C-alpha cells in the first residue's frame, strides 16, 4: 500500500470515529433533557419522611393543628365547620391528629369527615394519612364514599401542604388508587383576600384537581389562620382554643 493510500484511509477512519462519537453524545444528551422536562412538570407522589419526626400537634404558616382550633366557613345558608379535635388515631404507624369537617346544606347535615393529619416538627410539612366519611341524607347516613387510610389497600400518605410553599410546586395530597387522588399546585403566596372574618395579606393560593376526574378548584389560606375559601365556602369566623 502506498503512503498516499494509507493517508486517505487514515483520514476516513478519523472521520468515521468522529461521526460515531458525535452520534453517541447526542444520544446520551437527549434523554437527559427529556427527563429534565418531565421532572419539571411532575406531580410529587413520594415523600421522604422520618416518621419519628412527625407530631400530632403543631402549626405551620398556613395550617394550625392544635386541639380546639376551629374555622367556620359559610356559603349562603350552608356551612362548613372545621374543628381540630382532642382526639388522635394511629394510621400507618403514625399517631395523627383528628380534624373534623362538618358540612350542612339547606340547614341539614350533609357530610361529616374525620381527617387524619401529622406535621413534621422540623420542616412544618403537613401530611395527610386518610379520612373516614359519613354522608347524610334526611338526617341519616347513606354511605361512606371517599374513605381511605394510608397503609390500607395500597394507599399512601400524601402532602397536604408544604411548610414553605413555593410557586409552581405540585404534589399529591391523597394517594388512594381508584378512591382519592387529590393533588394541589401552588399558584401564589402573595395575594390579598377579603372575607367576612377579615382581610388577609400574603395568602397562599392553591389550585386543586384530581387524577380521577376533570376540573379544578382554587383555595386560599391566610398566614396564622388557615383556610379562607373552599369552593363556595368563605371564612366567616375563627375560634381559637382558650
Backbone bond lengths (Angstrom), bond angles and torsions (degrees), N, CA, C in turn:
res aa  C-N    CA-C-N  psi(-1)  N-CA   C-N-CA  omega(-1)  CA-C   N-CA-C  phi
1 X - - - 1.483 - - 1.521 108.83 -
2 X 1.327 115.53 134.29 1.463 119.78 -178.70 1.523 110.90 -76.24
3 X 1.319 116.40 161.44 1.469 121.79 178.79 1.518 111.18 -61.40
4 X 1.359 116.32 -35.23 1.471 120.70 -179.12 1.520 111.31 -65.62
5 X 1.378 115.58 -42.53 1.465 119.69 179.64 1.523 110.62 -66.08
6 X 1.374 114.61 -40.95 1.474 118.14 179.09 1.532 110.82 -59.82
7 X 1.328 117.07 -38.52 1.469 122.38 -179.38 1.522 110.64 -65.60
8 X 1.346 115.68 -41.84 1.471 119.77 179.32 1.520 111.00 -64.65
9 X 1.339 115.83 -46.38 1.473 119.93 -179.42 1.531 111.15 -63.21
10 X 1.312 116.04 -39.30 1.472 120.77 179.20 1.518 110.70 -63.43
11 X 1.336 116.03 -41.81 1.464 120.52 179.35 1.520 111.30 -64.07
12 X 1.346 115.53 -41.44 1.472 119.74 178.46 1.526 111.31 -63.60
13 X 1.322 117.02 -39.27 1.470 121.56 179.86 1.518 110.87 -64.37
14 X 1.334 115.87 -42.05 1.471 120.45 179.24 1.522 110.36 -63.79
15 X 1.351 116.35 -41.79 1.464 121.12 179.92 1.524 111.28 -64.38
16 X 1.335 115.50 -42.35 1.470 120.13 179.42 1.525 110.90 -63.16
17 X 1.321 117.12 -41.98 1.468 121.41 179.90 1.516 110.70 -63.97
18 X 1.333 115.92 -38.52 1.466 119.77 179.88 1.522 111.03 -66.10
19 X 1.356 116.29 -40.05 1.469 120.46 178.95 1.515 111.38 -65.00
20 X 1.338 116.91 -41.43 1.474 121.09 178.42 1.519 110.79 -63.65
21 X 1.323 116.39 -44.77 1.474 120.67 -179.71 1.517 110.79 -62.21
22 X 1.347 115.96 -40.93 1.461 120.64 179.89 1.509 111.15 -63.12
23 X 1.350 115.53 -42.57 1.467 120.23 179.82 1.514 110.95 -64.70
24 X 1.337 117.43 -41.05 1.474 121.11 179.79 1.521 110.76 -65.59
25 X 1.328 116.76 -38.39 1.470 120.66 179.33 1.517 110.60 -63.57
26 X 1.344 115.45 -45.20 1.464 119.65 179.88 1.502 110.72 -63.40
27 X 1.345 116.34 -39.84 1.467 120.75 -179.27 1.518 111.28 -64.01
28 X 1.357 114.71 -39.66 1.460 119.13 -179.75 1.514 111.72 -69.92
29 X 1.339 118.28 -35.00 1.445 121.97 -173.29 1.535 113.14 -79.42
30 X 1.324 117.65 -35.17 1.460 120.69 -175.90 1.521 113.44 -59.53
31 X 1.343 120.12 -48.95 1.461 120.09 179.70 1.522 112.77 -61.32
32 X 1.340 116.72 -33.99 1.466 119.02 -179.89 1.520 110.20 -63.26
33 X 1.312 117.50 -41.84 1.460 120.90 179.79 1.508 110.05 -67.37
34 X 1.342 115.83 -41.27 1.464 119.90 -179.32 1.522 110.46 -64.06
35 X 1.345 115.00 -42.23 1.465 118.78 179.45 1.522 110.41 -63.67
36 X 1.333 116.14 -38.47 1.461 119.86 179.47 1.510 111.28 -63.10
37 X 1.335 116.66 -43.11 1.462 121.12 179.80 1.518 110.78 -63.41
38 X 1.329 115.88 -41.57 1.467 119.82 -178.39 1.516 110.58 -66.12
39 X 1.348 114.96 -41.12 1.462 118.83 -178.46 1.518 111.21 -64.58
40 X 1.340 115.56 -32.85 1.462 120.01 -176.41 1.517 111.76 -64.80
41 X 1.344 118.20 -30.32 1.458 120.41 -177.06 1.512 113.99 -108.91
42 X 1.318 117.44 11.78 1.461 121.11 -174.90 1.524 112.78 -83.68
43 X 1.327 115.19 142.65 1.468 121.08 174.29 1.527 108.15 -81.50
44 X 1.308 117.04 124.39 1.467 120.40 178.42 1.523 109.99 -68.60
45 X 1.329 115.62 130.44 1.464 119.29 179.34 1.528 112.59 -132.64
46 X 1.320 115.79 5.43 1.462 121.36 176.19 1.515 108.50 -129.12
47 X 1.333 115.64 130.45 1.464 119.99 -174.99 1.525 109.90 -128.23
48 X 1.326 114.93 122.08 1.461 120.22 179.66 1.522 108.63 -81.62
49 X 1.320 114.69 109.43 1.470 119.99 -174.02 1.520 110.81 -133.92
50 X 1.308 115.83 136.74 1.460 121.53 170.74 1.525 106.37 -88.62
51 X 1.323 116.98 103.15 1.460 120.23 -175.18 1.530 112.48 -59.57
52 X 1.315 116.09 -25.18 1.468 119.69 178.31 1.522 111.21 -68.08
53 X 1.337 116.40 -17.06 1.468 120.56 -178.99 1.524 112.44 -96.93
54 X 1.337 117.15 5.75 1.457 121.27 179.15 1.526 110.98 -91.14
55 X 1.327 115.50 140.28 1.464 121.10 -179.09 1.523 110.36 -123.75
56 X 1.323 115.75 155.73 1.465 120.29 179.19 1.525 112.17 -92.42
57 X 1.323 116.09 -1.52 1.467 121.20 178.43 1.529 109.33 -139.55
58 X 1.331 115.79 141.34 1.457 120.19 178.83 1.516 110.06 157.55
59 X 1.313 116.62 -172.59 1.459 119.70 177.65 1.521 110.21 -156.36
60 X 1.339 113.81 149.14 1.458 121.15 173.53 1.519 106.66 -116.36
61 X 1.302 117.52 -172.67 1.465 119.99 -177.37 1.520 112.38 -59.10
62 X 1.344 116.88 -41.27 1.462 120.25 -172.57 1.529 113.92 -115.51
63 X 1.318 117.38 8.34 1.468 119.21 -177.38 1.525 110.03 -144.90
64 X 1.325 115.88 127.94 1.465 121.20 -178.83 1.516 109.54 -114.13
65 X 1.328 115.51 121.46 1.462 122.19 -178.12 1.530 109.16 -118.17
66 X 1.321 115.31 63.04 1.460 121.90 -178.97 1.524 109.52 -124.54
67 X 1.333 117.52 127.49 1.468 121.50 -177.54 1.523 112.60 -51.57
68 X 1.326 116.31 133.35 1.456 121.57 178.99 1.518 113.68 97.45
69 X 1.331 117.13 -15.12 1.465 119.98 179.71 1.531 109.28 -73.68
70 X 1.336 116.27 135.12 1.468 119.83 -175.02 1.527 111.30 -142.57
71 X 1.327 115.30 138.39 1.459 122.77 174.08 1.522 108.67 -118.01
72 X 1.329 115.78 133.71 1.464 120.95 177.50 1.526 107.80 -114.43
73 X 1.324 116.46 116.88 1.459 121.89 179.11 1.527 108.86 -113.32
74 X 1.330 115.91 147.93 1.460 120.43 -178.00 1.519 111.61 -132.28
75 X 1.325 114.20 148.54 1.468 122.67 173.43 1.526 105.41 -136.78
76 X 1.336 115.48 87.05 1.466 119.41 -172.02 1.520 109.44 67.51
77 X 1.333 116.77 -122.03 1.464 121.26 178.51 1.524 112.61 -88.93
78 X 1.328 116.27 -9.76 1.465 120.60 179.98 1.526 110.16 -82.17
79 X 1.328 116.10 149.13 1.463 120.22 -177.44 1.530 111.68 -131.84
80 X 1.313 114.28 153.03 1.464 122.48 172.51 1.521 106.26 -134.76
81 X 1.319 116.05 112.67 1.464 121.39 -178.25 1.522 109.09 -111.59
82 X 1.338 115.21 121.17 1.461 121.60 -177.83 1.525 108.42 -111.02
83 X 1.334 116.94 119.41 1.461 121.56 -175.07 1.517 110.96 -127.35
84 X 1.324 116.16 129.19 1.467 120.86 173.72 1.529 106.61 -83.12
85 X 1.319 115.89 112.16 1.463 120.87 -174.33 1.532 112.33 -83.81
86 X 1.311 114.71 162.04 1.467 120.88 176.10 1.523 108.70 -87.83
87 X 1.317 116.41 42.16 1.457 123.10 -178.78 1.519 109.85 -129.44
88 X 1.320 115.53 149.98 1.459 121.05 175.77 1.523 109.16 -129.67
89 X 1.329 115.75 162.84 1.460 121.11 177.84 1.517 108.04 -148.69
90 X 1.322 116.92 134.33 1.455 121.29 177.51 1.527 108.58 -84.05
91 X 1.328 115.64 119.61 1.457 122.19 179.55 1.520 108.71 -129.38
92 X 1.316 117.20 126.07 1.467 121.87 179.31 1.528 111.38 53.79
93 X 1.337 115.64 38.29 1.457 120.92 176.98 1.509 115.63 79.69
94 X 1.350 116.48 7.08 1.466 120.72 -178.42 1.532 110.42 -119.57
95 X 1.320 116.44 135.24 1.457 120.94 175.69 1.525 108.01 -79.23
96 X 1.328 115.82 113.36 1.461 120.68 -176.22 1.528 111.16 -110.38
97 X 1.328 115.02 160.59 1.468 121.77 176.43 1.523 109.16 -93.57
98 X 1.325 116.25 139.11 1.468 121.51 179.16 1.527 109.21 -89.91
99 X 1.330 116.21 125.10 1.459 122.54 176.20 1.531 107.58 -119.49
100 X 1.315 115.25 118.22 1.470 120.42 -177.19 1.526 111.18 -92.51
101 X 1.323 115.76 134.81 1.459 122.12 172.19 1.527 107.47 -116.49
102 X 1.330 115.34 121.56 1.466 121.21 -177.26 1.528 108.46 -120.20
103 X 1.332 116.17 115.32 1.465 121.23 -174.98 1.530 111.36 -115.52
104 X 1.331 114.99 134.28 1.461 120.33 176.71 1.525 109.79 -118.31
105 X 1.335 115.97 149.22 1.461 122.95 174.97 1.521 109.18 -133.92
106 X 1.329 114.40 127.62 1.472 119.93 -178.80 1.524 111.89 54.81
107 X 1.333 115.57 36.91 1.449 120.54 176.81 1.517 114.91 81.27
108 X 1.332 117.82 -0.10 1.461 120.33 -179.02 1.527 110.39 -116.47
109 X 1.330 114.83 147.59 1.459 120.58 179.16 1.532 109.43 -64.38
110 X 1.346 116.48 128.01 1.458 121.01 -177.82 1.531 112.40 -110.45
111 X 1.323 115.59 -37.04 1.473 118.59 -177.60 1.519 110.86 -158.75
112 X 1.320 115.17 141.63 1.460 121.80 171.89 1.524 107.10 -130.28
113 X 1.324 116.61 121.36 1.467 120.22 177.78 1.518 109.68 -121.90
114 X 1.312 114.88 145.88 1.461 122.37 176.86 1.531 106.25 -115.95
115 X 1.323 114.76 109.03 1.457 121.56 -174.34 1.523 110.38 -101.20
116 X 1.334 116.44 145.74 1.458 121.41 -173.30 1.533 110.43 -116.92
117 X 1.342 114.41 115.28 1.462 120.73 -175.53 1.525 111.70 -124.96
118 X 1.334 114.52 153.70 1.463 121.50 171.54 1.521 107.26 -141.99
119 X 1.336 116.17 149.86 1.465 120.94 -176.52 1.522 110.26 -121.04
120 X 1.320 116.03 137.28 1.454 121.46 177.91 1.532 108.95 -74.01
121 X 1.310 116.36 124.51 1.463 120.32 -175.19 1.532 112.98 -67.65
122 X 1.324 116.82 -20.72 1.464 120.61 -178.46 1.525 112.16 -96.32
123 X 1.327 116.96 -54.21 1.470 121.25 -175.20 1.524 113.42 -86.44
124 X 1.330 116.90 -19.79 1.467 124.35 -175.54 1.538 112.28 69.70
125 X 1.332 116.89 14.50 1.460 119.89 172.29 1.519 108.59 -65.19
126 X 1.337 116.82 139.05 1.463 121.42 179.34 1.528 108.49 -106.74
127 X 1.331 117.01 123.96 1.459 121.83 -177.40 1.531 111.24 -107.53
128 X 1.320 113.85 145.96 1.464 122.27 -174.75 1.530 108.62 -110.01
129 X 1.336 116.57 119.05 1.459 121.82 -174.64 1.529 113.78 -105.65
130 X 1.327 117.92 4.11 1.455 119.45 176.01 1.513 113.39 129.79
131 X 1.327 114.65 -176.98 1.465 119.80 -179.30 1.526 111.21 -156.96
132 X 1.313 114.47 150.01 1.464 122.70 168.85 1.519 106.57 -106.53
133 X 1.330 116.98 139.38 1.465 121.18 -172.64 1.525 111.48 -131.54
134 X 1.321 115.57 135.60 1.464 122.81 170.02 1.522 107.49 -120.46
135 X 1.324 116.53 117.67 1.461 121.25 176.06 1.523 108.85 -100.47
136 X 1.336 116.00 135.83 1.471 121.08 -173.11 1.531 112.93 -115.74
137 X 1.314 115.06 152.72 1.460 122.96 170.29 1.518 107.73 -150.25
138 X 1.336 115.07 126.19 1.469 120.64 -178.07 1.519 112.11 55.13
139 X 1.327 115.53 37.67 1.462 120.20 175.14 1.512 115.14 81.83
140 X 1.341 118.10 3.15 1.458 120.94 -178.22 1.530 111.14 -123.32
141 X 1.332 115.78 147.25 1.459 120.93 177.68 1.524 109.27 -70.36
142 X 1.320 116.28 125.92 1.465 120.55 -178.52 1.528 112.78 -102.49
143 X 1.344 116.89 -34.29 1.466 119.86 179.09 1.526 109.85 -165.98
144 X 1.319 114.31 -179.69 1.473 120.54 -178.62 1.532 110.06 -127.24
145 X 1.321 116.90 35.40 1.456 121.49 -177.34 1.528 111.84 -58.54
146 X 1.322 115.77 132.90 1.464 120.97 178.88 1.513 114.65 102.04
147 X 1.340 117.33 -0.70 1.463 120.50 -179.25 1.530 110.69 -69.78
148 X 1.324 116.25 134.68 1.466 121.13 173.10 1.518 109.42 -158.75
149 X 1.327 116.12 152.21 1.454 122.11 178.39 1.522 109.35 -139.70
150 X 1.306 117.31 133.28 1.458 121.28 176.61 1.525 109.23 -58.68
151 X 1.335 115.63 136.48 1.454 120.01 -179.81 1.519 113.95 90.71
152 X 1.344 116.88 -2.35 1.464 121.24 -179.61 1.530 109.79 -119.95
153 X 1.320 117.02 128.88 1.469 123.78 177.62 1.529 112.50 53.90
154 X 1.300 115.84 41.35 1.463 120.61 175.18 1.516 115.34 81.39
155 X 1.314 117.62 1.48 1.472 120.59 -179.79 1.529 110.66 -75.67
156 X 1.337 115.79 147.16 1.457 122.63 177.31 1.519 110.14 -131.17
157 X 1.319 116.36 155.09 1.465 119.09 -179.86 1.525 110.03 -69.04
158 X 1.344 115.22 149.81 1.451 121.11 178.74 1.523 110.75 -116.49
159 X 1.308 115.66 177.08 1.467 122.31 178.38 1.523 108.13 -98.85
160 X 1.316 117.09 107.45 1.460 119.20 178.93 1.522 110.57 -67.84
161 X 1.345 114.73 -44.13 1.465 118.73 -177.56 1.533 110.37 -161.08
162 X 1.334 117.10 131.13 1.467 119.57 176.55 1.532 110.64 -68.10
163 X 1.316 116.37 148.91 1.451 119.79 177.29 1.518 111.66 -65.33
164 X 1.328 115.67 -32.71 1.466 121.93 177.11 1.527 108.03 -127.76
165 X 1.333 118.06 86.43 1.469 120.86 -177.73 1.526 111.98 -63.65
166 X 1.321 115.82 139.60 1.454 121.83 177.71 1.524 109.30 -125.08
167 X 1.323 116.35 135.71 1.462 121.37 -178.69 1.530 110.03 -56.33
168 X 1.329 115.23 130.49 1.451 120.80 -179.90 1.510 114.15 97.27
169 X 1.338 116.98 -14.19 1.465 120.16 179.03 1.523 109.51 -65.04
170 X 1.340 117.14 135.43 1.462 122.58 -178.01 1.524 108.41 -131.23
171 X 1.330 117.00 128.06 1.459 120.16 -173.25 1.527 111.21 -152.23
172 X 1.331 114.89 151.22 1.465 121.03 175.76 1.523 109.53 -82.93
173 X 1.326 115.04 132.76 1.458 120.84 176.60 1.531 111.37 -93.87
174 X 1.317 115.35 -33.45 1.465 122.34 178.27 1.528 108.14 -126.44
175 X 1.333 116.37 135.13 1.461 120.25 178.84 1.521 108.53 -131.59
176 X 1.323 115.18 77.31 1.455 122.33 179.28 1.529 107.20 -130.73
177 X 1.334 117.87 93.50 1.463 122.12 -175.10 1.534 113.21 -49.12
178 X 1.345 115.28 131.29 1.461 124.69 177.70 1.529 113.78 69.62
179 X 1.329 117.33 0.51 1.469 120.80 -178.73 1.526 111.36 -120.29
180 X 1.313 116.32 -58.21 1.464 121.47 -176.72 1.518 109.21 -148.17
181 X 1.334 116.26 117.67 1.471 121.87 -179.43 1.524 110.12 -135.98
182 X 1.327 115.84 48.17 1.463 120.41 179.80 1.527 110.11 -71.19
183 X 1.334 115.21 148.72 1.452 121.30 -178.95 1.523 108.89 -146.89
184 X 1.324 116.39 161.88 1.465 120.39 -176.60 1.518 110.96 -139.12
185 X 1.329 114.94 149.77 1.455 122.00 175.00 1.525 108.45 -125.95
186 X 1.313 116.91 133.93 1.467 121.36 179.61 1.523 108.72 -78.67
187 X 1.337 116.10 119.84 1.459 122.36 -178.74 1.526 111.08 -94.19
188 X 1.343 116.66 -42.69 1.471 120.81 -177.55 1.524 109.86 -160.00
189 X 1.327 115.78 158.15 1.469 121.26 173.99 1.530 109.57 -130.79
190 X 1.336 116.68 20.73 1.468 120.50 -174.53 1.524 113.39 -130.51
191 X 1.308 118.75 17.34 1.461 119.75 -173.96 1.533 112.71 -88.88
192 X 1.327 114.38 156.10 1.455 121.19 173.31 1.518 107.68 -104.44
193 X 1.337 116.07 138.89 1.464 119.15 -176.39 1.530 109.77 -139.27
194 X 1.338 115.25 130.96 1.465 121.26 -179.35 1.522 110.82 -102.29
195 X 1.318 116.32 135.12 1.461 122.61 177.23 1.534 108.36 -138.01
196 X 1.330 118.08 167.32 1.467 120.09 174.36 1.528 112.75 -59.98
197 X 1.332 116.60 -22.02 1.462 120.51 -179.33 1.524 112.23 -85.79
198 X 1.333 117.01 -11.35 1.459 120.68 -179.77 1.510 112.53 145.87
199 X 1.326 115.84 175.58 1.458 122.33 177.96 1.525 108.28 -107.79
200 X 1.323 115.95 131.34 1.461 120.96 -173.91 1.526 111.07 -123.54
201 X 1.340 115.08 141.72 1.465 121.23 179.31 1.528 110.85 -109.69
202 X 1.331 115.31 166.40 1.463 122.25 179.77 1.527 111.97 53.66
203 X 1.326 114.94 43.41 1.461 120.43 -177.46 1.527 111.94 -81.21
204 X 1.327 114.45 148.53 1.454 122.37 174.31 1.525 108.76 -85.70
205 X 1.330 115.82 127.87 1.469 122.28 178.18 1.526 107.74 -115.98
206 X 1.338 116.97 119.81 1.456 121.09 177.91 1.525 110.22 -119.37
207 X 1.302 114.98 156.52 1.476 120.93 175.31 1.525 107.47 -120.95
208 X 1.338 115.74 115.41 1.451 121.03 -176.53 1.528 111.58 -101.80
209 X 1.331 114.50 145.09 1.451 121.30 177.16 1.526 107.81 -147.12
210 X 1.320 116.61 -175.51 1.458 121.02 179.99 1.520 109.85 -137.77
211 X 1.318 116.38 144.20 1.456 121.01 176.34 1.524 110.75 -75.85
212 X 1.332 116.91 -8.07 1.468 121.32 -176.78 1.524 113.25 -99.91
213 X 1.332 117.18 -11.83 1.458 119.82 -178.36 1.524 110.40 -154.41
214 X 1.321 116.17 164.43 1.463 120.60 -178.30 1.528 111.00 -85.86
215 X 1.323 115.50 169.78 1.461 120.45 177.49 1.511 111.96 94.24
216 X 1.344 115.19 167.84 1.458 121.48 178.88 1.518 109.71 -149.85
217 X 1.323 115.62 165.71 1.460 121.35 -178.88 1.521 108.60 -144.39
218 X 1.342 116.86 135.81 1.455 120.80 -179.08 1.526 111.33 -94.87
219 X 1.332 115.36 144.69 1.461 121.58 177.21 1.525 108.79 -132.04
220 X 1.339 115.03 152.87 1.463 120.94 177.68 1.527 109.37 -128.01
221 X 1.334 115.71 143.76 1.465 122.90 179.45 1.525 108.70 -132.91
222 X 1.331 115.97 142.09 1.468 120.31 179.44 1.525 110.80 -106.61
223 X 1.346 117.53 144.83 1.469 120.94 176.40 1.524 110.76 -59.30
224 X 1.322 116.49 132.94 1.444 121.48 177.29 1.510 114.92 74.20
225 X 1.328 117.19 2.35 1.470 121.27 -178.19 1.527 111.23 -125.38
226 X 1.341 116.28 -58.11 1.462 120.39 -177.29 1.511 111.45 115.60
227 X 1.315 116.77 -144.84 1.464 122.98 -172.30 1.524 112.84 -63.05
228 X 1.343 115.22 129.21 1.466 121.71 178.13 1.523 111.69 -107.49
229 X 1.319 116.10 -38.22 1.461 119.82 -176.70 1.519 110.64 -145.49
230 X 1.335 115.39 132.20 1.460 122.80 179.29 1.519 107.20 -140.83
231 X 1.338 117.61 105.47 1.452 120.04 -174.31 1.519 109.46 63.82
232 X 1.333 116.85 -126.39 1.461 120.63 177.30 1.512 113.18 -87.05
233 X 1.313 117.35 -8.17 1.467 121.30 -177.82 1.525 111.14 -80.18
234 X 1.353 115.69 132.96 1.468 122.14 179.85 1.525 108.71 -127.60
235 X 1.321 116.08 143.18 1.453 120.72 -177.12 1.532 112.02 -59.90
236 X 1.341 115.06 128.72 1.456 121.00 179.16 1.522 112.36 -115.80
237 X 1.354 116.14 -25.00 1.443 119.15 -175.04 1.530 111.26 -158.74
238 X 1.342 114.98 143.55 1.466 121.27 176.80 1.514 107.69 -120.10
239 X 1.335 117.31 128.02 1.461 121.94 177.73 1.520 109.44 -119.07
240 X 1.337 115.98 119.23 1.454 120.18 -177.81 1.526 110.14 -102.63
241 X 1.332 117.55 149.02 1.473 120.33 179.12 1.503 111.41 -65.15
242 X 1.319 116.81 149.40 1.462 121.83 179.54 1.525 111.06 -70.34
